[in-house]
Amino acid sequence: MTCSRPERLWQALTEPAFTERYWGVAFESDWTEGSPLVWKQGGATMSDPEQVVLVSDPYRRLAYTWHTFTEQWAQAVGIAEEVRAELAVERRSTVTFDLEPLGSQVKLTVTQDFDPEGILHDMCSQGWPPILSSLKTLLETGEPLPAR
């Protein structure tokens, strides 16, 4: 994905008002390395001592550990308890956002480190494309894609 300004893209990745619009998730963090990351989605709040910011290099790279799969979260987003229980025993993954100047635009590369055999892999493989498409649309037009 590309967009025109690294500052705007960074804002879209870190400010709750932005992330909630295209992702349906609001983050609470001061975005410094080692800081907690509180994940809010569908009325559920997830925090955990292992849910933290790993890298915060504004306008270049952001990485954090993926969220904690609580019963509250599963109920809020319509995930069956059996699926949530399987997610909860997978190793915690990390997501990394790399922002790279590309002429007059910025290229965003998203990578997630997780067990390729796990349920999370399948869920994220299906989840990232619409999230990133909605982010791109929001940055280009001012409105995210309609919720699916």
Secondary structure, DSSP 8 states (H G I E B T S, - for coil): -EES-HHHHHHHHH-HHHHHHHTSEEEE----TT-B-EEEETTEEE--TT-BEEEEETTTEEEEE-----HHHHHHHT--HHHHHHHHHS---EEEEEEEEETTEEEEEEEEE--TTSHHHHHHHHHHHHHHHHHHHHHHHSS-----
